[in-house]
Amino acid sequence: MPAPDAAQVRTVLLCTVGGSPDPIVKAIEARRPDRVVFLCTGPSGTNPGSRVQVEGPVPAPPTPPPRPDRPHDPRPIPERAGLAPGSWEVVEVPADDPDTVFWRCRQLLRRLRAERATREARVWVDYTGGTKSMTAGLLAAAIGLDDATRPQLVTGERADLVQVRGGTERTVEVPVDAMLADRVLAQAEALWGRYAYAAAAALLEPVAKSLAIAEGAPADLRELVSRALRASELLAAWDRLDHAGALQLLREHRLASTTLLRPYDHPLRKLAAPDRRMPLLLLDLWHNALRRAATGAFDDAVARCYRLVEATAQHLLASRFGIDTGRLEPSRFVERLPERERPAWSTRKVAGLLDAWRLFFWLVPEDDPIRHALRAERPDGNPMAQLQAWLETRNYSLFAHGFAPVGRDGFEEVRRWMERFWLDAIWPQLGSKEGLAQLPTSLSGLT
C-alpha cells in the first residue's frame, strides 16, 4: 500500500509510545489516519526505549507476560496496524522531562499545521502510552493550539488500576474544555493587566461558545467565562468612551451584582447620561489617558490630556457663566473683560484651550482657588507657562501638527503637570461628589 499523496492527508495521529504496543495499534485501527507520528524514547544503557516498538525488532515481554491472555506479537506497530511505508515517522523525546517533551511536541504540531499536506487535517493526539512525563508534555502542547487538534485516549473496562480488560479497549476523545478555559482565563487576566479589554473579549468568545454546548463543563466555570467575556466587552466599550454601550452590557448581563463591577455601577450611569456626566467625565478622561500611557501610546495619552484641559475650561465657563466656547455670545461678557481685550473679543465666535482659560481668569474673582493655583508664580515657574510648554510638545506630535513622537519623557512632563495642577488643584474645586476608580486590571471578584 503506497503512502498517501500529500493533498489526501486528512487525519494525523500523534501518539506517545511506551512498553505496550496494543493501545497504539488500537488507536490507529480506530482512526485509520493518513499519517502517524510516534513519540518514542530512545535507548539508554540496557533499556532499548520505546522506539523499538515502532522500528523493531520487538523484544519478548518478561516472564510471566503482563497480558497472559494475549501471545507475544514480534511485529512492530506499523506492520501490525497495516501502515504504508512513508506514512509514519518517529520523533524521539525524553522519558522524564515534561518541559522538553512539551516544547518538541508544540514545535512538531506547528510544523504539521504549517505543512500544506496537513493544513486542513484533523490532528489527534493520543497520550495512552509512554511515561507520565511524555503524557503530560504532549497533552499540554495540544491544549488550545487550534480547533483541529484534539486529544484522545484508548480506554476500556478495568479490573484494577494497572490495565484494562482485553478486548474492551476503545478510543475516546478527551474533553479539555475546563483546562482550555482556565488557560484562556489566565491569558485574559494578563490582557486586563494591560487594559486590553477588547483583545480579552476576542480570546474569551470562542471558549464561552464552546463551554455553552459542552455537556461535561462545570457550571461554575461556564458562568465565570461568560461573565469574564461580558465584563471584557463592557470595559472595552467604556475604554473607547462608549458609556451608553457599556451601561447596556452592565444591565443586560447583571454585572453590577459582581463584587468587581458593583463600584462602577453608579458612576457609569452618570457617564452614560449626557445631562449628568459632567464633571465626572473629566476624571474618566484622565483615567483613559493613563491607560493609554500604560500601553506605551504616549501621543494618544497626551492628546487626551490636551482635550481634558480644554474640556475643563469649557465646563467651568458653561457651569459658572453659561458660556459656550463653541458659540460665543460676546455681548454677555465682553464688558467684564479688561478694556484692552474688548475690541478683539467683541467679534469672537469660538475660544480654544488657552483663550478659554484666559476668559475664565478674567471672569472669576482674584481669590478663586483655581485661578490662584494656575496663575501663582512658583519657584519652578508659572503653571500656565508650563502648560504652554507641554502644549508645544503636543503640537509637534503626530496627533497634532507635526511628526515627532511624544515619547515617555514627553508624557512624564505632561503627567507631572496634570497631577500637580489638574488632579490636586482643579478637580477638587469642580464640585463632584462622585468618586471613580481606574478600570480594573484583574478578573478577581467576577463571581
C-alpha positions in Angstrom: 0.0 0.0 0.0 1.7 3.3 -1.1 2.0 6.3 1.1 -0.9 8.8 0.7 -0.5 11.8 -1.6 0.1 15.0 0.4 -3.1 16.5 -0.8 -5.0 13.5 0.5 -3.8 13.8 4.1 -7.0 14.4 6.2 -6.2 12.8 9.5 -2.9 12.8 11.5 -2.3 10.8 14.7 0.4 11.7 17.2 0.8 9.0 19.9 3.2 8.5 22.8 4.7 5.0 22.8 5.5 3.1 25.9 6.2 -0.6 26.5 2.8 -1.8 25.3 2.0 -1.6 21.6 -1.6 -2.8 21.9 -3.2 0.6 22.7 -1.3 2.3 19.9 -2.4 -0.4 17.4 -6.0 0.1 18.7 -5.8 3.9 18.2 -4.5 3.5 14.6 -7.2 1.0 13.8 -9.9 3.2 15.2 -8.8 6.4 13.4 -7.2 5.0 10.2 -5.0 8.1 9.9 -3.3 9.1 6.7 -0.2 10.0 8.7 1.2 8.8 12.1 3.9 10.3 14.3 5.2 8.1 17.0 6.7 9.9 20.0 9.2 7.5 21.5 12.1 7.3 23.9 15.5 6.2 22.6 17.8 3.6 24.0 19.6 4.2 27.3 22.1 1.7 28.7 20.4 -1.7 28.6 17.0 -0.1 28.1 16.1 -0.2 24.3 13.5 2.5 24.8 10.1 2.5 23.2 11.4 3.3 19.8 11.9 -0.4 19.3 8.2 -0.9 19.4 7.9 1.0 16.2 11.1 0.1 14.3 11.6 -3.4 15.7 12.6 -6.0 16.4 10.1 -6.0 19.3 11.6 -7.9 22.2 9.6 -10.6 24.0 7.9 -9.5 27.2 9.2 -10.6 30.6 8.2 -13.9 32.1 5.4 -14.2 33.1 4.0 -11.8 30.4 1.9 -8.8 31.6 -1.0 -10.0 29.4 -1.2 -13.8 29.6 -4.4 -13.6 27.5 -2.5 -12.4 24.5 0.5 -14.1 23.0 3.5 -12.0 22.1 3.4 -10.5 18.6 7.0 -9.6 17.5 5.9 -7.4 14.7 6.5 -3.6 15.1 3.5 -1.3 15.4 3.4 0.0 11.8 3.3 -3.6 10.5 0.6 -4.7 12.9 -1.5 -1.7 12.1 -1.1 -2.0 8.4 0.6 1.4 7.9 2.0 2.0 4.4 5.7 2.8 4.1 6.3 6.6 4.2 3.0 7.3 6.1 4.7 7.4 9.5 7.7 8.8 11.3 9.4 8.6 14.7 10.2 11.6 16.9 12.4 10.9 19.9 11.6 12.6 23.2 13.0 12.2 26.7 11.2 9.9 29.1 11.2 12.1 32.2 11.4 15.7 31.1 7.9 17.0 30.5 9.1 20.5 29.7 11.3 19.3 26.8 8.5 17.0 25.7 6.1 19.9 25.6 8.4 22.1 23.5 9.2 19.4 21.0 5.6 18.4 20.7 4.5 22.0 20.3 7.1 22.6 17.6 6.0 19.3 15.9 2.3 20.3 15.9 3.1 23.7 14.5 5.2 22.1 11.8 2.4 19.7 10.9 -0.1 22.5 10.7 2.2 24.6 8.5 2.8 21.9 6.0 0.4 22.1 3.1 -0.4 18.4 3.4 -1.9 18.7 6.9 -3.1 22.3 7.0 -6.7 21.2 6.7 -6.3 17.9 8.5 -7.7 16.9 11.9 -4.8 16.1 14.3 -5.5 13.6 17.0 -3.0 13.4 19.9 -3.2 10.1 21.8 -1.4 10.0 25.1 -2.3 6.5 26.2 1.2 5.1 26.1 4.6 6.3 27.3 5.7 7.7 30.6 3.8 10.2 32.7 6.1 12.9 31.6 5.5 12.1 27.9 1.8 12.2 28.5 1.9 15.5 30.4 4.1 17.1 27.7 2.0 16.0 24.8 -1.3 16.9 26.4 0.0 20.4 27.4 1.3 21.0 23.9 -2.1 20.1 22.3 -4.5 22.0 24.5 -5.6 25.3 23.0 -3.3 25.0 19.9 -6.2 25.2 17.5 -9.7 23.7 17.0 -8.4 20.9 14.7 -6.0 19.4 17.3 -7.9 17.1 19.7 -6.6 14.8 22.4 -7.8 11.2 22.7 -7.3 8.2 24.9 -7.6 4.4 24.5 -9.5 3.1 27.5 -11.8 0.3 28.5 -13.2 -1.7 31.3 -10.9 -2.0 34.3 -10.4 -4.8 36.8 -7.7 -2.8 38.5 -5.6 0.3 38.2 -2.9 -1.4 36.1 -4.6 -2.3 32.9 -8.0 -2.5 31.1 -9.6 -5.8 30.2 -8.5 -7.3 27.0 -11.0 -6.8 24.2 -12.7 -3.9 25.8 -10.4 -1.2 24.5 -12.0 1.8 22.8 -10.7 5.1 21.6 -12.4 8.2 23.1 -12.0 11.9 22.5 -10.9 13.5 25.7 -12.7 16.8 26.6 -10.3 19.5 27.7 -12.8 22.4 28.0 -12.0 23.2 31.6 -8.2 23.1 31.0 -8.5 25.3 28.0 -10.9 27.7 29.7 -8.6 28.0 32.7 -5.6 28.7 30.4 -7.6 31.3 28.4 -8.8 33.0 31.7 -5.2 33.4 32.7 -4.4 35.0 29.3 -7.4 37.3 29.6 -6.2 38.3 33.1 -2.9 39.3 31.6 -4.6 41.3 28.9 -6.7 43.1 31.5 -3.5 44.0 33.2 -2.6 46.0 30.1 -6.1 47.3 29.7 -6.5 45.3 26.5 -10.2 44.5 27.2 -11.2 44.1 23.6 -8.4 41.6 23.0 -9.5 39.7 26.1 -13.1 39.6 24.8 -11.9 38.2 21.4 -9.9 35.5 23.2 -12.8 34.5 25.5 -15.6 34.5 23.0 -14.9 31.1 21.3 -14.2 29.5 24.7 -17.6 30.8 26.0 -19.4 29.4 23.0 -17.6 26.0 23.4 -18.4 25.8 27.1 -22.1 26.6 26.4 -22.5 23.4 24.5 -20.0 21.2 26.4 -22.1 18.8 28.4 -19.5 18.0 31.0 -18.3 21.5 31.6 -18.6 22.6 35.2 -21.4 25.1 35.6 -19.4 27.5 37.8 -16.6 27.6 35.1 -19.1 28.2 32.4 -20.6 31.1 34.4 -17.1 32.6 35.1 -16.0 32.5 31.5 -19.3 34.1 30.4 -19.0 36.8 33.0 -15.4 37.4 32.0 -16.4 37.8 28.4 -19.2 40.2 29.1 -17.1 42.2 31.5 -14.4 42.4 28.9 -16.9 43.7 26.4 -18.2 46.2 28.9 -14.8 47.6 29.8 -13.7 47.7 26.1 -16.8 49.9 25.4 -16.0 52.1 28.4 -12.4 52.3 27.4 -13.4 53.7 24.0 -15.7 56.2 25.8 -18.9 54.4 24.7 -20.5 54.7 28.1 -24.0 54.0 26.9 -22.9 50.8 25.3 -21.1 49.8 28.5 -24.2 50.5 30.6 -26.3 48.4 28.3 -24.0 45.5 28.9 -23.9 46.1 32.6 -27.7 45.9 32.7 -28.2 43.0 30.3 -25.8 40.7 32.0 -26.4 41.9 35.6 -22.7 42.6 36.1 -23.4 45.1 38.8 -24.2 42.2 41.0 -20.5 41.2 41.0 -18.1 42.4 43.6 -15.7 43.6 41.0 -18.1 45.8 39.0 -20.5 46.9 41.7 -18.5 50.1 42.5 -18.7 51.1 38.8 -22.4 50.9 38.5 -23.5 54.4 39.7 -20.6 56.3 38.1 -21.3 54.5 34.7 -25.0 55.5 35.0 -24.0 59.2 35.3 -21.4 59.0 32.5 -24.0 57.5 30.2 -26.4 60.4 30.8 -25.4 63.5 28.7 -27.1 65.8 31.1 -25.4 64.3 34.2 -22.0 63.2 33.1 -20.0 66.4 33.9 -17.7 66.9 35.7 -17.2 63.1 36.2 -16.5 62.7 32.5 -13.3 64.8 33.1 -12.0 62.4 35.7 -12.9 59.5 33.4 -10.9 61.1 30.6 -7.9 61.4 32.9 -8.1 57.7 33.7 -8.4 57.0 30.0 -5.2 59.0 29.3 -3.3 57.0 32.0 -4.4 53.7 30.4 -3.1 54.9 27.0 0.2 55.8 28.6 0.4 52.4 30.4 0.3 50.7 27.0 3.0 53.0 25.6 0.6 55.0 23.5 2.1 58.3 24.7 0.9 60.5 21.8 -2.6 59.2 22.4 -2.3 59.9 26.1 -1.1 63.5 25.6 -3.9 64.1 23.1 -6.4 63.1 25.8 -4.8 65.3 28.4 -5.0 68.2 25.9 -8.7 67.5 25.4 -9.1 67.2 29.2 -7.6 70.6 30.0 -9.7 72.2 27.2 -12.9 70.4 28.4 -12.2 71.6 31.9 -12.1 75.2 30.9 -15.3 74.7 28.8 -17.1 73.1 31.7 -16.1 75.9 34.1 -17.2 78.6 31.7 -20.5 76.8 31.0 -21.4 75.9 34.6 -20.4 79.2 36.2 -21.3 81.7 33.4 -23.4 79.9 30.8 -20.7 80.5 28.2 -20.4 78.0 25.3 -16.9 78.3 23.9 -18.0 76.8 20.6 -20.7 79.5 20.1 -19.6 82.6 21.9 -22.0 85.5 22.6 -19.6 88.3 23.5 -22.3 90.7 24.4 -23.0 88.6 27.5 -19.5 89.0 29.0 -17.3 91.5 27.0 -17.9 94.4 29.4 -16.3 92.3 32.2 -13.1 91.9 30.3 -10.0 94.2 30.5 -10.6 97.2 28.3 -7.7 96.4 26.0 -9.2 92.9 25.3 -12.8 94.1 24.5 -12.3 95.0 20.8 -10.8 91.6 19.9 -13.3 89.6 21.9 -16.4 91.5 20.7 -16.3 89.7 17.4 -15.1 86.3 18.7 -17.2 83.2 17.8 -15.1 80.5 19.4 -12.4 80.1 22.0 -9.7 77.4 22.0 -7.9 76.0 25.0 -5.7 78.9 26.1 -8.3 81.5 25.2 -10.9 79.7 27.2 -8.7 79.7 30.3 -7.9 83.4 29.8 -11.5 84.2 29.6 -12.1 82.2 32.8 -9.4 84.0 34.7 -10.8 87.4 33.6 -14.3 86.5 34.8 -13.6 84.9 38.2 -12.5 86.8 41.4 -8.8 87.1 42.0 -9.1 84.8 45.1 -10.8 82.0 43.1 -8.8 78.8 44.1 -8.4 77.6 40.5 -7.3 81.0 39.3 -4.8 81.2 42.2 -3.5 77.7 41.5 -2.8 78.3 37.9 -1.7 81.9 38.0 0.6 81.9 41.0 4.3 82.3 40.5 6.2 79.3 41.8 9.9 78.6 42.2 9.8 76.2 39.2 7.9 78.7 37.0 4.3 79.8 36.3 1.8 76.9 35.8 0.3 78.4 32.7 3.8 78.8 31.2 4.5 75.1 32.0 1.2 74.3 30.3 2.1 76.1 27.2 5.4 74.3 27.1 3.9 70.8 27.0 1.2 72.1 24.6 4.1 72.7 22.2 5.2 69.1 22.6 1.7 68.0 21.7 1.5 70.4 18.7 4.6 68.9 17.2 3.4 65.3 17.7 1.9 63.0 15.1 -1.6 63.5 16.6 -1.5 67.3 16.1 0.5 69.2 13.5 3.9 67.5 13.4 5.7 64.2 13.1 7.7 63.9 16.3 6.5 61.2 18.7 5.9 62.4 22.2 7.7 59.5 23.9 7.8 58.5 27.5 9.7 61.6 28.7 7.3 63.9 26.9 4.4 62.2 28.6 6.0 62.3 32.0 6.2 66.1 31.7 2.5 66.2 31.0 1.7 63.8 33.8 3.6 65.9 36.4 1.6 69.0 35.4 -1.7 67.1 35.3 -1.2 65.6 38.7 0.1 68.7 40.4 -2.4 71.2 38.9 -5.4 69.4 37.4 -5.8 66.5 39.8 -4.7 68.2 43.0 -5.8 71.8 42.4 -8.6 71.9 39.8 -10.5 68.6 40.3 -11.4 69.2 44.0 -12.9 72.5 43.0 -15.3 71.1 40.4 -17.9 70.1 42.9 -18.2 66.4 42.0 -19.4 64.2 44.8 -18.8 61.1 42.8 -15.7 59.0 43.0 -14.3 57.0 40.1 -11.6 54.4 40.3 -9.4 53.3 37.4 -10.8 50.5 35.4 -9.9 47.0 36.9 -6.9 45.0 35.9 -7.9 41.7 37.4 -10.8 39.3 36.9 -10.9 38.7 40.7 -14.4 39.4 42.0 -16.4 38.4 39.0 -18.1 35.5 40.8 
